[in-house]
């Protein structure tokens, strides 16, 4: 099973743990600005995922993985990310992010 973890700059970040093997990451760029980062990973077992709200007083929400949308194949997950990022004729694109950079900037 595959899941998508989403982070939005200056709002929140979602962190993978040892129970999710990250496979690839994409920045969603709209009108020249990164609006979100999508990480596609394989769910190895049921777990909890930390969603950390940023700001003056960061809040950590521990969300059970059962609430994440799941995909049978990588291609289904990629298709969902593409669908989330298509807005007609707007300048929207996905930019691959090397996994080594994900931990540094997410």
Backbone as XML, in Angstrom:
<?xml version="1.0"?>
<chain id="A" units="angstrom">
  <residue number="1" name="UNK">
    <atom name="N" x="0.835" y="-1.176" z="0.000"/>
    <atom name="CA" x="0.000" y="0.000" z="0.000"/>
    <atom name="C" x="0.885" y="1.247" z="0.000"/>
  </residue>
  <residue number="2" name="UNK">
    <atom name="N" x="0.430" y="2.265" z="-0.670"/>
    <atom name="CA" x="1.170" y="3.523" z="-0.773"/>
    <atom name="C" x="0.318" y="4.663" z="-0.244"/>
  </residue>
  <residue number="3" name="UNK">
    <atom name="N" x="0.973" y="5.666" z="0.341"/>
    <atom name="CA" x="0.293" y="6.826" z="0.896"/>
    <atom name="C" x="1.012" y="8.095" z="0.454"/>
  </residue>
  <residue number="4" name="UNK">
    <atom name="N" x="0.297" y="9.198" z="0.521"/>
    <atom name="CA" x="0.862" y="10.513" z="0.215"/>
    <atom name="C" x="0.885" y="11.318" z="1.508"/>
  </residue>
  <residue number="5" name="UNK">
    <atom name="N" x="2.044" y="11.856" z="1.824"/>
    <atom name="CA" x="2.186" y="12.762" z="2.960"/>
    <atom name="C" x="2.345" y="14.170" z="2.391"/>
  </residue>
  <residue number="6" name="UNK">
    <atom name="N" x="1.592" y="15.108" z="2.918"/>
    <atom name="CA" x="1.588" y="16.470" z="2.387"/>
    <atom name="C" x="2.090" y="17.446" z="3.433"/>
  </residue>
  <residue number="7" name="UNK">
    <atom name="N" x="2.922" y="18.389" z="2.989"/>
    <atom name="CA" x="3.384" y="19.489" z="3.832"/>
    <atom name="C" x="3.146" y="20.786" z="3.070"/>
  </residue>
  <residue number="8" name="UNK">
    <atom name="N" x="2.817" y="21.844" z="3.813"/>
    <atom name="CA" x="2.628" y="23.161" z="3.204"/>
    <atom name="C" x="3.514" y="24.162" z="3.931"/>
  </residue>
  <residue number="9" name="UNK">
    <atom name="N" x="4.370" y="24.863" z="3.164"/>
    <atom name="CA" x="5.304" y="25.818" z="3.783"/>
    <atom name="C" x="4.583" y="26.816" z="4.685"/>
  </residue>
  <residue number="10" name="UNK">
    <atom name="N" x="5.157" y="27.048" z="5.849"/>
    <atom name="CA" x="4.656" y="28.013" z="6.823"/>
    <atom name="C" x="3.307" y="27.653" z="7.436"/>
  </residue>
  <residue number="11" name="UNK">
    <atom name="N" x="2.771" y="26.457" z="7.132"/>
    <atom name="CA" x="1.507" y="26.017" z="7.736"/>
    <atom name="C" x="1.690" y="24.741" z="8.546"/>
  </residue>
  <residue number="12" name="UNK">
    <atom name="N" x="2.154" y="23.690" z="7.877"/>
    <atom name="CA" x="2.373" y="22.417" z="8.568"/>
    <atom name="C" x="3.301" y="21.535" z="7.755"/>
  </residue>
  <residue number="13" name="UNK">
    <atom name="N" x="3.864" y="20.539" z="8.452"/>
    <atom name="CA" x="4.652" y="19.526" z="7.763"/>
    <atom name="C" x="4.237" y="18.159" z="8.293"/>
  </residue>
  <residue number="14" name="UNK">
    <atom name="N" x="4.283" y="17.190" z="7.429"/>
    <atom name="CA" x="3.951" y="15.818" z="7.784"/>
    <atom name="C" x="5.234" y="15.009" z="7.713"/>
  </residue>
  <residue number="15" name="UNK">
    <atom name="N" x="5.522" y="14.263" z="8.770"/>
    <atom name="CA" x="6.780" y="13.539" z="8.850"/>
    <atom name="C" x="6.574" y="12.036" z="8.722"/>
  </residue>
  <residue number="16" name="UNK">
    <atom name="N" x="7.349" y="11.432" z="7.834"/>
    <atom name="CA" x="7.358" y="9.976" z="7.728"/>
    <atom name="C" x="8.127" y="9.420" z="8.915"/>
  </residue>
  <residue number="17" name="UNK">
    <atom name="N" x="7.858" y="8.164" z="9.242"/>
    <atom name="CA" x="8.623" y="7.489" z="10.287"/>
    <atom name="C" x="9.114" y="6.159" z="9.725"/>
  </residue>
  <residue number="18" name="UNK">
    <atom name="N" x="9.654" y="5.318" z="10.575"/>
    <atom name="CA" x="10.238" y="4.044" z="10.118"/>
    <atom name="C" x="9.205" y="3.101" z="9.509"/>
  </residue>
  <residue number="19" name="UNK">
    <atom name="N" x="7.930" y="3.360" z="9.728"/>
    <atom name="CA" x="6.870" y="2.504" z="9.185"/>
    <atom name="C" x="6.415" y="2.935" z="7.796"/>
  </residue>
  <residue number="20" name="UNK">
    <atom name="N" x="6.994" y="4.001" z="7.288"/>
    <atom name="CA" x="6.689" y="4.481" z="5.936"/>
    <atom name="C" x="8.014" y="4.655" z="5.197"/>
  </residue>
  <residue number="21" name="UNK">
    <atom name="N" x="8.185" y="3.897" z="4.136"/>
    <atom name="CA" x="9.415" y="3.994" z="3.336"/>
    <atom name="C" x="9.168" y="4.998" z="2.218"/>
  </residue>
  <residue number="22" name="UNK">
    <atom name="N" x="9.809" y="6.163" z="2.320"/>
    <atom name="CA" x="9.632" y="7.183" z="1.292"/>
    <atom name="C" x="10.247" y="6.718" z="-0.018"/>
  </residue>
  <residue number="23" name="UNK">
    <atom name="N" x="9.525" y="6.969" z="-1.107"/>
    <atom name="CA" x="9.978" y="6.550" z="-2.425"/>
    <atom name="C" x="10.340" y="7.753" z="-3.286"/>
  </residue>
  <residue number="24" name="UNK">
    <atom name="N" x="9.514" y="8.791" z="-3.230"/>
    <atom name="CA" x="9.797" y="9.992" z="-4.012"/>
    <atom name="C" x="9.072" y="11.176" z="-3.396"/>
  </residue>
  <residue number="25" name="UNK">
    <atom name="N" x="9.529" y="12.367" z="-3.783"/>
    <atom name="CA" x="8.932" y="13.595" z="-3.271"/>
    <atom name="C" x="8.811" y="14.599" z="-4.413"/>
  </residue>
  <residue number="26" name="UNK">
    <atom name="N" x="7.778" y="15.424" z="-4.308"/>
    <atom name="CA" x="7.485" y="16.415" z="-5.346"/>
    <atom name="C" x="7.084" y="17.733" z="-4.692"/>
  </residue>
  <residue number="27" name="UNK">
    <atom name="N" x="7.607" y="18.829" z="-5.212"/>
    <atom name="CA" x="7.120" y="20.148" z="-4.826"/>
    <atom name="C" x="6.070" y="20.569" z="-5.839"/>
  </residue>
  <residue number="28" name="UNK">
    <atom name="N" x="4.965" y="21.074" z="-5.322"/>
    <atom name="CA" x="3.906" y="21.623" z="-6.155"/>
    <atom name="C" x="4.171" y="23.122" z="-6.248"/>
  </residue>
  <residue number="29" name="UNK">
    <atom name="N" x="4.501" y="23.580" z="-7.449"/>
    <atom name="CA" x="4.841" y="24.975" z="-7.677"/>
    <atom name="C" x="3.711" y="25.624" z="-8.478"/>
  </residue>
  <residue number="30" name="UNK">
    <atom name="N" x="3.112" y="26.660" z="-7.910"/>
    <atom name="CA" x="2.020" y="27.388" z="-8.562"/>
    <atom name="C" x="2.434" y="28.836" z="-8.712"/>
  </residue>
  <residue number="31" name="UNK">
    <atom name="N" x="2.422" y="29.311" z="-9.952"/>
    <atom name="CA" x="2.796" y="30.700" z="-10.233"/>
    <atom name="C" x="4.175" y="31.035" z="-9.642"/>
  </residue>
  <residue number="32" name="UNK">
    <atom name="N" x="5.108" y="30.088" z="-9.720"/>
    <atom name="CA" x="6.475" y="30.311" z="-9.292"/>
    <atom name="C" x="6.745" y="30.140" z="-7.808"/>
  </residue>
  <residue number="33" name="UNK">
    <atom name="N" x="5.725" y="29.770" z="-7.029"/>
    <atom name="CA" x="5.902" y="29.630" z="-5.580"/>
    <atom name="C" x="5.556" y="28.204" z="-5.143"/>
  </residue>
  <residue number="34" name="UNK">
    <atom name="N" x="6.396" y="27.632" z="-4.277"/>
    <atom name="CA" x="6.105" y="26.283" z="-3.758"/>
    <atom name="C" x="4.912" y="26.380" z="-2.819"/>
  </residue>
  <residue number="35" name="UNK">
    <atom name="N" x="3.849" y="25.661" z="-3.166"/>
    <atom name="CA" x="2.623" y="25.681" z="-2.361"/>
    <atom name="C" x="2.495" y="24.452" z="-1.471"/>
  </residue>
  <residue number="36" name="UNK">
    <atom name="N" x="3.120" y="23.342" z="-1.886"/>
    <atom name="CA" x="3.034" y="22.105" z="-1.104"/>
    <atom name="C" x="4.156" y="21.170" z="-1.503"/>
  </residue>
  <residue number="37" name="UNK">
    <atom name="N" x="4.460" y="20.254" z="-0.603"/>
    <atom name="CA" x="5.382" y="19.164" z="-0.912"/>
    <atom name="C" x="4.608" y="17.863" z="-0.673"/>
  </residue>
  <residue number="38" name="UNK">
    <atom name="N" x="4.655" y="16.999" z="-1.668"/>
    <atom name="CA" x="4.018" y="15.694" z="-1.580"/>
    <atom name="C" x="5.108" y="14.633" z="-1.507"/>
  </residue>
  <residue number="39" name="UNK">
    <atom name="N" x="5.008" y="13.756" z="-0.522"/>
    <atom name="CA" x="5.935" y="12.640" z="-0.397"/>
    <atom name="C" x="5.127" y="11.363" z="-0.596"/>
  </residue>
  <residue number="40" name="UNK">
    <atom name="N" x="5.571" y="10.541" z="-1.502"/>
    <atom name="CA" x="4.901" y="9.283" z="-1.791"/>
    <atom name="C" x="5.707" y="8.181" z="-1.136"/>
  </residue>
  <residue number="41" name="UNK">
    <atom name="N" x="5.044" y="7.375" z="-0.306"/>
    <atom name="CA" x="5.760" y="6.343" z="0.413"/>
    <atom name="C" x="4.976" y="5.056" z="0.523"/>
  </residue>
  <residue number="42" name="UNK">
    <atom name="N" x="5.712" y="3.990" z="0.796"/>
    <atom name="CA" x="5.096" y="2.683" z="0.997"/>
    <atom name="C" x="4.800" y="2.516" z="2.491"/>
  </residue>
  <residue number="43" name="UNK">
    <atom name="N" x="3.548" y="2.212" z="2.799"/>
    <atom name="CA" x="3.139" y="1.971" z="4.177"/>
    <atom name="C" x="3.507" y="0.534" z="4.525"/>
  </residue>
  <residue number="44" name="UNK">
    <atom name="N" x="4.481" y="0.369" z="5.396"/>
    <atom name="CA" x="4.981" y="-0.961" z="5.745"/>
    <atom name="C" x="4.111" y="-1.640" z="6.794"/>
  </residue>
  <residue number="45" name="UNK">
    <atom name="N" x="3.509" y="-0.847" z="7.667"/>
    <atom name="CA" x="2.595" y="-1.358" z="8.693"/>
    <atom name="C" x="1.783" y="-0.181" z="9.212"/>
  </residue>
  <residue number="46" name="UNK">
    <atom name="N" x="0.683" y="-0.462" z="9.876"/>
    <atom name="CA" x="-0.113" y="0.613" z="10.456"/>
    <atom name="C" x="0.744" y="1.389" z="11.454"/>
  </residue>
  <residue number="47" name="UNK">
    <atom name="N" x="0.551" y="2.691" z="11.488"/>
    <atom name="CA" x="1.384" y="3.550" z="12.319"/>
    <atom name="C" x="0.624" y="4.826" z="12.642"/>
  </residue>
  <residue number="48" name="UNK">
    <atom name="N" x="1.301" y="5.752" z="13.246"/>
    <atom name="CA" x="0.788" y="7.099" z="13.460"/>
    <atom name="C" x="1.760" y="8.054" z="12.773"/>
  </residue>
  <residue number="49" name="UNK">
    <atom name="N" x="1.226" y="9.093" z="12.182"/>
    <atom name="CA" x="2.026" y="10.059" z="11.441"/>
    <atom name="C" x="1.912" y="11.406" z="12.145"/>
  </residue>
  <residue number="50" name="UNK">
    <atom name="N" x="3.044" y="12.053" z="12.371"/>
    <atom name="CA" x="3.027" y="13.371" z="12.999"/>
    <atom name="C" x="2.789" y="14.450" z="11.950"/>
  </residue>
  <residue number="51" name="UNK">
    <atom name="N" x="1.772" y="15.267" z="12.220"/>
    <atom name="CA" x="1.501" y="16.459" z="11.423"/>
    <atom name="C" x="1.783" y="17.628" z="12.360"/>
  </residue>
  <residue number="52" name="UNK">
    <atom name="N" x="2.810" y="18.411" z="11.997"/>
    <atom name="CA" x="3.293" y="19.462" z="12.884"/>
    <atom name="C" x="2.920" y="20.818" z="12.307"/>
  </residue>
  <residue number="53" name="UNK">
    <atom name="N" x="2.040" y="21.515" z="13.023"/>
    <atom name="CA" x="1.659" y="22.859" z="12.613"/>
    <atom name="C" x="2.781" y="23.801" z="12.985"/>
  </residue>
  <residue number="54" name="UNK">
    <atom name="N" x="3.153" y="24.670" z="12.058"/>
    <atom name="CA" x="4.237" y="25.607" z="12.329"/>
    <atom name="C" x="3.665" y="26.899" z="12.885"/>
  </residue>
  <residue number="55" name="UNK">
    <atom name="N" x="4.529" y="27.740" z="13.362"/>
    <atom name="CA" x="4.093" y="29.012" z="13.927"/>
    <atom name="C" x="4.769" y="29.251" z="15.259"/>
  </residue>
  <residue number="56" name="UNK">
    <atom name="N" x="4.261" y="30.231" z="15.986"/>
    <atom name="CA" x="4.865" y="30.599" z="17.268"/>
    <atom name="C" x="4.790" y="29.461" z="18.281"/>
  </residue>
  <residue number="57" name="UNK">
    <atom name="N" x="3.704" y="28.746" z="18.296"/>
    <atom name="CA" x="3.543" y="27.614" z="19.211"/>
    <atom name="C" x="3.190" y="26.371" z="18.388"/>
  </residue>
  <residue number="58" name="UNK">
    <atom name="N" x="4.211" y="25.670" z="17.890"/>
    <atom name="CA" x="3.952" y="24.495" z="17.060"/>
    <atom name="C" x="3.097" y="23.451" z="17.785"/>
  </residue>
  <residue number="59" name="UNK">
    <atom name="N" x="2.164" y="22.892" z="17.066"/>
    <atom name="CA" x="1.296" y="21.856" z="17.594"/>
    <atom name="C" x="1.567" y="20.573" z="16.837"/>
  </residue>
  <residue number="60" name="UNK">
    <atom name="N" x="1.704" y="19.469" z="17.569"/>
    <atom name="CA" x="1.931" y="18.174" z="16.936"/>
    <atom name="C" x="0.664" y="17.350" z="17.052"/>
  </residue>
  <residue number="61" name="UNK">
    <atom name="N" x="0.160" y="16.931" z="15.906"/>
    <atom name="CA" x="-0.996" y="16.045" z="15.854"/>
    <atom name="C" x="-0.512" y="14.675" z="15.397"/>
  </residue>
  <residue number="62" name="UNK">
    <atom name="N" x="-0.807" y="13.649" z="16.162"/>
    <atom name="CA" x="-0.422" y="12.283" z="15.826"/>
    <atom name="C" x="-1.638" y="11.599" z="15.198"/>
  </residue>
  <residue number="63" name="UNK">
    <atom name="N" x="-1.572" y="11.403" z="13.890"/>
    <atom name="CA" x="-2.722" y="10.915" z="13.131"/>
    <atom name="C" x="-2.534" y="9.436" z="12.775"/>
  </residue>
  <residue number="64" name="UNK">
    <atom name="N" x="-3.506" y="8.584" z="13.090"/>
    <atom name="CA" x="-3.394" y="7.173" z="12.692"/>
    <atom name="C" x="-3.354" y="7.035" z="11.173"/>
  </residue>
  <residue number="65" name="UNK">
    <atom name="N" x="-2.510" y="6.149" z="10.706"/>
    <atom name="CA" x="-2.367" y="5.969" z="9.255"/>
    <atom name="C" x="-3.644" y="5.468" z="8.600"/>
  </residue>
  <residue number="66" name="UNK">
    <atom name="N" x="-4.559" y="4.910" z="9.373"/>
    <atom name="CA" x="-5.812" y="4.426" z="8.780"/>
    <atom name="C" x="-6.623" y="5.565" z="8.159"/>
  </residue>
  <residue number="67" name="UNK">
    <atom name="N" x="-6.309" y="6.805" z="8.535"/>
    <atom name="CA" x="-7.023" y="7.943" z="7.971"/>
    <atom name="C" x="-6.388" y="8.466" z="6.680"/>
  </residue>
  <residue number="68" name="UNK">
    <atom name="N" x="-5.236" y="7.934" z="6.293"/>
    <atom name="CA" x="-4.587" y="8.363" z="5.057"/>
    <atom name="C" x="-5.187" y="7.615" z="3.872"/>
  </residue>
  <residue number="69" name="UNK">
    <atom name="N" x="-5.381" y="8.332" z="2.780"/>
    <atom name="CA" x="-5.828" y="7.672" z="1.562"/>
    <atom name="C" x="-4.737" y="6.723" z="1.096"/>
  </residue>
  <residue number="70" name="UNK">
    <atom name="N" x="-5.132" y="5.552" z="0.614"/>
    <atom name="CA" x="-4.174" y="4.521" z="0.209"/>
    <atom name="C" x="-4.322" y="4.205" z="-1.264"/>
  </residue>
  <residue number="71" name="UNK">
    <atom name="N" x="-3.203" y="3.788" z="-1.828"/>
    <atom name="CA" x="-3.155" y="3.460" z="-3.250"/>
    <atom name="C" x="-2.489" y="2.100" z="-3.405"/>
  </residue>
  <residue number="72" name="UNK">
    <atom name="N" x="-3.024" y="1.290" z="-4.289"/>
    <atom name="CA" x="-2.484" y="-0.052" z="-4.498"/>
    <atom name="C" x="-1.141" y="-0.032" z="-5.209"/>
  </residue>
  <residue number="73" name="UNK">
    <atom name="N" x="-0.933" y="0.964" z="-6.077"/>
    <atom name="CA" x="0.302" y="1.032" z="-6.854"/>
    <atom name="C" x="0.901" y="2.432" z="-6.764"/>
  </residue>
  <residue number="74" name="UNK">
    <atom name="N" x="2.199" y="2.493" z="-7.059"/>
    <atom name="CA" x="2.864" y="3.800" z="-7.126"/>
    <atom name="C" x="2.210" y="4.689" z="-8.167"/>
  </residue>
  <residue number="75" name="UNK">
    <atom name="N" x="1.863" y="4.107" z="-9.300"/>
    <atom name="CA" x="1.277" y="4.908" z="-10.382"/>
    <atom name="C" x="-0.058" y="5.525" z="-9.960"/>
  </residue>
  <residue number="76" name="UNK">
    <atom name="N" x="-0.857" y="4.807" z="-9.163"/>
    <atom name="CA" x="-2.104" y="5.386" z="-8.662"/>
    <atom name="C" x="-1.809" y="6.585" z="-7.759"/>
  </residue>
  <residue number="77" name="UNK">
    <atom name="N" x="-0.792" y="6.457" z="-6.913"/>
    <atom name="CA" x="-0.404" y="7.573" z="-6.049"/>
    <atom name="C" x="0.094" y="8.761" z="-6.855"/>
  </residue>
  <residue number="78" name="UNK">
    <atom name="N" x="0.915" y="8.486" z="-7.857"/>
    <atom name="CA" x="1.402" y="9.565" z="-8.733"/>
    <atom name="C" x="0.245" y="10.239" z="-9.460"/>
  </residue>
  <residue number="79" name="UNK">
    <atom name="N" x="-0.706" y="9.448" z="-9.902"/>
    <atom name="CA" x="-1.878" y="10.002" z="-10.588"/>
    <atom name="C" x="-2.668" y="10.928" z="-9.680"/>
  </residue>
  <residue number="80" name="UNK">
    <atom name="N" x="-2.806" y="10.552" z="-8.414"/>
    <atom name="CA" x="-3.515" y="11.399" z="-7.458"/>
    <atom name="C" x="-2.779" y="12.718" z="-7.261"/>
  </residue>
  <residue number="81" name="UNK">
    <atom name="N" x="-1.463" y="12.669" z="-7.146"/>
    <atom name="CA" x="-0.684" y="13.899" z="-6.996"/>
    <atom name="C" x="-0.859" y="14.783" z="-8.235"/>
  </residue>
  <residue number="82" name="UNK">
    <atom name="N" x="-0.790" y="14.189" z="-9.416"/>
    <atom name="CA" x="-0.985" y="14.979" z="-10.647"/>
    <atom name="C" x="-2.367" y="15.628" z="-10.662"/>
  </residue>
  <residue number="83" name="UNK">
    <atom name="N" x="-3.383" y="14.884" z="-10.231"/>
    <atom name="CA" x="-4.746" y="15.422" z="-10.222"/>
    <atom name="C" x="-4.866" y="16.575" z="-9.217"/>
  </residue>
  <residue number="84" name="UNK">
    <atom name="N" x="-4.232" y="16.447" z="-8.072"/>
    <atom name="CA" x="-4.271" y="17.509" z="-7.066"/>
    <atom name="C" x="-3.631" y="18.801" z="-7.562"/>
  </residue>
  <residue number="85" name="UNK">
    <atom name="N" x="-2.740" y="18.678" z="-8.545"/>
    <atom name="CA" x="-1.952" y="19.824" z="-8.989"/>
    <atom name="C" x="-2.331" y="20.346" z="-10.369"/>
  </residue>
  <residue number="86" name="UNK">
    <atom name="N" x="-3.466" y="19.981" z="-10.871"/>
    <atom name="CA" x="-3.852" y="20.474" z="-12.196"/>
    <atom name="C" x="-4.996" y="21.477" z="-12.063"/>
  </residue>
  <residue number="87" name="UNK">
    <atom name="N" x="-4.739" y="22.684" z="-12.535"/>
    <atom name="CA" x="-5.724" y="23.756" z="-12.462"/>
    <atom name="C" x="-5.818" y="24.482" z="-13.793"/>
  </residue>
  <residue number="88" name="UNK">
    <atom name="N" x="-6.364" y="23.817" z="-14.771"/>
    <atom name="CA" x="-6.583" y="24.447" z="-16.071"/>
    <atom name="C" x="-5.318" y="25.031" z="-16.663"/>
  </residue>
  <residue number="89" name="UNK">
    <atom name="N" x="-5.341" y="26.322" z="-16.942"/>
    <atom name="CA" x="-4.233" y="26.967" z="-17.640"/>
    <atom name="C" x="-3.296" y="27.723" z="-16.707"/>
  </residue>
  <residue number="90" name="UNK">
    <atom name="N" x="-3.446" y="27.540" z="-15.403"/>
    <atom name="CA" x="-2.538" y="28.202" z="-14.471"/>
    <atom name="C" x="-1.139" y="27.613" z="-14.596"/>
  </residue>
  <residue number="91" name="UNK">
    <atom name="N" x="-0.142" y="28.396" z="-14.231"/>
    <atom name="CA" x="1.243" y="27.942" z="-14.252"/>
    <atom name="C" x="1.485" y="27.058" z="-13.030"/>
  </residue>
  <residue number="92" name="UNK">
    <atom name="N" x="1.068" y="25.792" z="-13.135"/>
    <atom name="CA" x="1.222" y="24.834" z="-12.044"/>
    <atom name="C" x="2.065" y="23.671" z="-12.544"/>
  </residue>
  <residue number="93" name="UNK">
    <atom name="N" x="3.030" y="23.246" z="-11.711"/>
    <atom name="CA" x="3.869" y="22.119" z="-12.116"/>
    <atom name="C" x="4.375" y="21.389" z="-10.890"/>
  </residue>
  <residue number="94" name="UNK">
    <atom name="N" x="4.797" y="20.164" z="-11.132"/>
    <atom name="CA" x="5.421" y="19.349" z="-10.108"/>
    <atom name="C" x="6.916" y="19.288" z="-10.378"/>
  </residue>
  <residue number="95" name="UNK">
    <atom name="N" x="7.697" y="19.482" z="-9.336"/>
    <atom name="CA" x="9.151" y="19.454" z="-9.462"/>
    <atom name="C" x="9.668" y="18.359" z="-8.527"/>
  </residue>
  <residue number="96" name="UNK">
    <atom name="N" x="10.391" y="17.398" z="-9.089"/>
    <atom name="CA" x="10.947" y="16.314" z="-8.284"/>
    <atom name="C" x="11.939" y="16.854" z="-7.267"/>
  </residue>
  <residue number="97" name="UNK">
    <atom name="N" x="11.879" y="16.313" z="-6.052"/>
    <atom name="CA" x="12.808" y="16.698" z="-4.991"/>
    <atom name="C" x="13.580" y="15.455" z="-4.578"/>
  </residue>
  <residue number="98" name="UNK">
    <atom name="N" x="14.905" y="15.502" z="-4.617"/>
    <atom name="CA" x="15.692" y="14.336" z="-4.170"/>
    <atom name="C" x="15.363" y="14.025" z="-2.705"/>
  </residue>
  <residue number="99" name="UNK">
    <atom name="N" x="15.201" y="12.759" z="-2.371"/>
    <atom name="CA" x="14.821" y="12.385" z="-1.007"/>
    <atom name="C" x="15.817" y="12.888" z="0.024"/>
  </residue>
  <residue number="100" name="UNK">
    <atom name="N" x="17.079" y="13.031" z="-0.325"/>
    <atom name="CA" x="18.065" y="13.555" z="0.602"/>
    <atom name="C" x="17.764" y="14.983" z="1.039"/>
  </residue>
  <residue number="101" name="UNK">
    <atom name="N" x="17.036" y="15.728" z="0.216"/>
    <atom name="CA" x="16.695" y="17.109" z="0.533"/>
    <atom name="C" x="15.394" y="17.219" z="1.306"/>
  </residue>
  <residue number="102" name="UNK">
    <atom name="N" x="14.592" y="16.175" z="1.336"/>
    <atom name="CA" x="13.291" y="16.226" z="1.972"/>
    <atom name="C" x="13.414" y="16.518" z="3.454"/>
  </residue>
  <residue number="103" name="UNK">
    <atom name="N" x="14.272" y="15.826" z="4.153"/>
    <atom name="CA" x="14.431" y="16.019" z="5.590"/>
    <atom name="C" x="14.963" y="17.406" z="5.909"/>
  </residue>
  <residue number="104" name="UNK">
    <atom name="N" x="15.751" y="17.973" z="5.009"/>
    <atom name="CA" x="16.374" y="19.273" z="5.251"/>
    <atom name="C" x="15.401" y="20.443" z="5.137"/>
  </residue>
  <residue number="105" name="UNK">
    <atom name="N" x="14.380" y="20.299" z="4.273"/>
    <atom name="CA" x="13.561" y="21.463" z="3.974"/>
    <atom name="C" x="12.071" y="21.281" z="4.218"/>
  </residue>
  <residue number="106" name="UNK">
    <atom name="N" x="11.635" y="20.092" z="4.542"/>
    <atom name="CA" x="10.188" y="19.857" z="4.702"/>
    <atom name="C" x="9.643" y="20.550" z="5.929"/>
  </residue>
</chain>
